[in-house]
Amino acid sequence: MRLLFFLLVIAVAFAELPSREVNKGNKAAQSGQTDQAQYHYVKALENHADTSTVMYNLGNAMYDAGEFERAMKIYSGAIDSTRTPEQLERAYYNMGNASFQAQKFDEAIASYIEALRNDPNDDDAKQNLELALRMKKKSEEQQQQQTQDQNKQDQQDKQDKQQDPQNQDQQKQDEQQEQQKDQQQQQQGDSSQTQQGQQQQPQQMSKEEAEQLLNALLQDEQNTLEQVRKAKVAQRKKRAKDW
């Protein structure tokens, strides 16, 4: 009997272990300690707690932590192990909310529809379904607009690339014309210098012309010396007067 009683106590202890982990997880979730809540819920699952309830609570903890895509997977696991319409409605509804927050509007719409199938009177599911439908339409319009903008940009880039060779050819033509103009101006300048050089070349003088030029230079020099002498005398007289 003692052995039987001992085995019975052990069995009861093991049976209470998952519920203790679930209770700890619930308390942590209520206090906002989502990491601790997830830890205790996982421990409860390891100890073979009720899968549907713990998975549902674990999904809620992940949702509160902002881990929406992970919450979607956990809610899916809760749905697989749930059989009552009430539990299915809540699991589908929460999975719809998680999908909506993750901006997966198709999954959200499907989840809200399943929630309404299990509870057609769920007004929250109806409102969220309408909102998800509007957000899906808006998202599709934005994607369509982005696609159109991208196509326009691609078309503009293509046109720019096609115009670039034309611009390059025009630029080359302009450069060639400018070079030809510079060459013409340089040739004209060389021709002018040649003509001036030819004009500036002295003509040959005869012997008589040379003697006449020499006599003129000597006479100019004598006149210049006479003017200088007179100027010096004038300066001396002027200076003597100042004394």
C-alpha positions as CSV (number, residue, x, y, z in Angstrom):
1,M,0.0,0.0,0.0
2,R,2.8,2.4,0.8
3,L,4.4,1.8,-2.5
4,L,1.1,2.3,-4.3
5,F,0.5,5.5,-2.3
6,F,4.0,6.7,-3.2
7,L,3.4,6.0,-6.9
8,L,0.1,7.8,-6.7
9,V,1.7,10.9,-5.1
10,I,4.3,10.9,-7.9
11,A,1.6,10.7,-10.6
12,V,-0.4,13.5,-9.0
13,A,2.8,15.6,-8.8
14,F,3.5,15.1,-12.5
15,A,0.0,15.9,-13.4
16,E,0.2,19.2,-11.5
17,L,3.5,20.2,-13.1
18,P,2.1,21.4,-16.5
19,S,-0.7,23.3,-14.8
20,R,1.9,25.1,-12.6
21,E,3.9,26.1,-15.6
22,V,0.7,27.3,-17.3
23,N,-0.3,29.4,-14.2
24,K,3.2,30.9,-14.1
25,G,2.9,31.7,-17.8
26,N,-0.5,33.3,-17.3
27,K,0.8,35.5,-14.4
28,A,3.8,36.6,-16.5
29,A,1.6,37.4,-19.5
30,Q,-0.7,39.5,-17.3
31,S,2.2,41.5,-15.9
32,G,3.6,42.1,-19.4
33,Q,6.6,39.8,-19.1
34,T,6.1,38.2,-22.5
35,D,9.5,36.5,-22.5
36,Q,8.8,34.8,-19.2
37,A,5.3,33.9,-20.3
38,Q,6.6,32.2,-23.5
39,Y,9.2,30.3,-21.4
40,H,6.6,28.8,-19.0
41,Y,4.2,27.9,-21.8
42,V,6.9,26.1,-23.6
43,K,7.9,24.2,-20.4
44,A,4.2,23.3,-20.0
45,L,4.1,21.9,-23.5
46,E,7.2,19.9,-22.8
47,N,5.4,18.4,-19.8
48,H,2.4,17.4,-22.0
49,A,0.0,20.1,-21.0
50,D,-3.2,20.7,-22.9
51,T,-1.9,21.6,-26.4
52,S,-4.8,23.7,-27.6
53,T,-5.0,25.9,-24.5
54,V,-1.2,26.4,-24.1
55,M,-0.6,27.0,-27.8
56,Y,-3.4,29.6,-27.8
57,N,-1.8,31.4,-24.8
58,L,1.6,31.1,-26.3
59,G,0.4,32.7,-29.5
60,N,-1.1,35.6,-27.4
61,A,2.2,36.1,-25.6
62,M,4.0,36.3,-29.0
63,Y,1.4,38.7,-30.3
64,D,1.9,41.0,-27.3
65,A,5.6,40.9,-27.9
66,G,5.1,42.1,-31.5
67,E,6.2,38.7,-33.0
68,F,3.3,38.5,-35.3
69,E,4.5,36.0,-37.8
70,R,5.6,33.6,-35.1
71,A,2.2,34.1,-33.4
72,M,0.5,33.1,-36.7
73,K,2.3,29.8,-36.7
74,I,1.4,29.1,-33.0
75,Y,-2.3,30.0,-33.6
76,S,-2.3,27.6,-36.5
77,G,-1.0,24.8,-34.1
78,A,-3.7,25.7,-31.6
79,I,-6.3,25.4,-34.3
80,D,-5.1,22.0,-35.3
81,S,-5.6,20.7,-31.8
82,T,-8.9,22.5,-31.1
83,R,-12.3,21.0,-31.8
84,T,-14.9,23.3,-30.2
85,P,-16.4,26.1,-32.3
86,E,-15.8,28.7,-29.5
87,Q,-12.1,27.9,-29.3
88,L,-11.8,27.8,-33.1
89,E,-13.4,31.2,-33.4
90,R,-11.0,32.8,-30.9
91,A,-8.0,31.1,-32.5
92,Y,-9.0,32.2,-36.0
93,Y,-9.8,35.7,-34.9
94,N,-6.5,36.2,-33.2
95,M,-4.6,34.6,-36.1
96,G,-6.4,37.1,-38.3
97,N,-5.2,40.0,-36.1
98,A,-1.7,38.7,-36.2
99,S,-1.8,38.4,-40.0
100,F,-3.2,41.9,-40.3
101,Q,-0.4,43.3,-38.1
102,A,2.1,41.5,-40.3
103,Q,0.4,43.1,-43.3
104,K,-0.5,39.7,-44.7
105,F,-4.0,40.8,-45.7
106,D,-4.9,37.7,-47.7
107,E,-4.2,35.5,-44.6
108,A,-6.1,37.9,-42.4
109,I,-9.1,37.8,-44.6
110,A,-9.2,34.0,-44.7
111,S,-8.8,33.9,-40.9
112,Y,-11.7,36.3,-40.2
113,I,-13.9,34.4,-42.6
114,E,-13.2,31.2,-40.7
115,A,-13.9,33.0,-37.4
116,L,-17.3,34.1,-38.7
117,R,-18.1,30.5,-39.9
118,N,-17.6,29.4,-36.3
119,D,-19.5,32.4,-34.9
120,P,-21.5,34.4,-37.4
121,N,-22.4,36.9,-34.7
122,D,-18.9,38.1,-34.0
123,D,-19.1,41.8,-34.8
124,D,-15.4,42.4,-34.2
125,A,-14.5,39.8,-36.8
126,K,-16.9,41.4,-39.3
127,Q,-15.4,44.9,-38.8
128,N,-11.8,43.6,-39.0
129,L,-12.7,41.7,-42.2
130,E,-14.0,44.9,-43.8
131,L,-10.9,46.7,-42.7
132,A,-8.6,43.9,-44.1
133,L,-10.5,44.1,-47.4
134,R,-10.0,47.8,-47.6
135,M,-6.3,47.6,-46.7
136,K,-5.8,44.9,-49.3
137,K,-7.3,47.1,-52.0
138,K,-5.2,50.0,-50.9
139,S,-2.0,47.9,-50.9
140,E,-2.8,46.6,-54.4
141,E,-3.3,50.2,-55.6
142,Q,0.0,51.3,-54.1
143,Q,1.8,48.4,-55.7
144,Q,0.2,49.2,-59.0
145,Q,1.2,52.8,-58.8
146,Q,4.8,51.8,-57.8
147,T,4.9,49.5,-60.9
148,Q,3.7,52.3,-63.2
149,D,6.2,54.7,-61.7
150,Q,9.0,52.1,-62.1
151,N,8.0,51.5,-65.7
152,K,8.0,55.2,-66.4
153,Q,11.5,55.5,-64.9
154,D,12.8,52.6,-66.9
155,Q,11.3,54.1,-70.1
156,Q,12.9,57.5,-69.3
157,D,16.3,55.8,-68.6
158,K,16.0,54.0,-71.9
159,Q,15.3,57.2,-73.8
160,D,18.2,58.9,-72.1
161,K,20.5,56.1,-73.1
162,Q,19.3,56.4,-76.7
163,Q,19.9,60.2,-76.7
164,D,23.4,60.0,-75.3
165,P,25.0,58.8,-78.5
166,Q,23.3,61.6,-80.4
167,N,24.6,64.1,-77.9
168,Q,28.0,62.7,-78.2
169,D,27.9,62.9,-82.0
170,Q,26.7,66.5,-81.9
171,Q,29.5,67.3,-79.4
172,K,32.1,65.8,-81.7
173,Q,30.8,67.8,-84.7
174,D,31.0,71.0,-82.6
175,E,34.5,70.2,-81.6
176,Q,35.5,69.5,-85.2
177,Q,34.0,72.8,-86.4
178,E,35.8,74.7,-83.6
179,Q,39.1,73.1,-84.6
180,Q,38.6,74.0,-88.3
181,K,37.8,77.6,-87.3
182,D,40.9,77.8,-85.2
183,Q,43.0,76.4,-88.1
184,Q,41.6,78.9,-90.5
185,Q,42.3,81.8,-88.2
186,Q,45.8,80.6,-87.7
187,Q,46.4,80.3,-91.4
188,Q,45.1,83.9,-91.9
189,G,47.4,85.1,-89.2
190,D,50.4,83.5,-90.8
191,S,49.5,85.0,-94.2
192,S,49.2,88.5,-92.7
193,Q,52.6,88.2,-91.0
194,T,54.1,87.0,-94.2
195,Q,52.7,90.0,-96.1
196,Q,53.9,92.4,-93.3
197,G,57.3,90.9,-93.4
198,Q,57.5,91.4,-97.1
199,Q,56.4,95.0,-96.8
200,Q,58.9,95.8,-94.0
201,Q,61.9,94.5,-96.0
202,P,64.1,97.6,-96.9
203,Q,64.5,98.6,-100.5
204,Q,68.1,98.8,-101.9
205,M,69.5,102.3,-102.1
206,S,71.8,103.8,-104.7
207,K,75.2,105.4,-103.8
208,E,73.9,108.9,-104.3
209,E,70.8,108.2,-102.1
210,A,73.1,106.9,-99.4
211,E,75.3,110.1,-99.5
212,Q,72.3,112.3,-99.4
213,L,70.9,110.4,-96.4
214,L,74.3,110.7,-94.6
215,N,74.5,114.4,-95.2
216,A,71.0,114.9,-93.9
217,L,71.8,113.0,-90.8
218,L,75.0,115.0,-90.2
219,Q,73.1,118.3,-90.6
220,D,70.4,117.1,-88.2
221,E,73.0,116.2,-85.7
222,Q,74.7,119.6,-85.9
223,N,71.3,121.3,-85.5
224,T,70.6,119.2,-82.5
225,L,74.0,120.1,-80.9
226,E,73.4,123.8,-81.4
227,Q,69.9,123.5,-79.8
228,V,71.5,121.7,-76.8
229,R,74.2,124.4,-76.4
230,K,71.6,127.2,-76.5
231,A,69.5,125.4,-74.0
232,K,72.4,125.1,-71.5
233,V,73.2,128.7,-71.8
234,A,69.6,129.6,-71.2
235,Q,69.6,127.5,-68.1
236,R,72.7,129.1,-66.7
237,K,71.3,132.6,-67.3
238,K,68.1,131.7,-65.7
239,R,69.8,130.2,-62.7
240,A,72.1,133.3,-62.3
241,K,69.0,135.4,-62.2
242,D,67.6,133.4,-59.3
243,W,70.7,134.2,-57.2
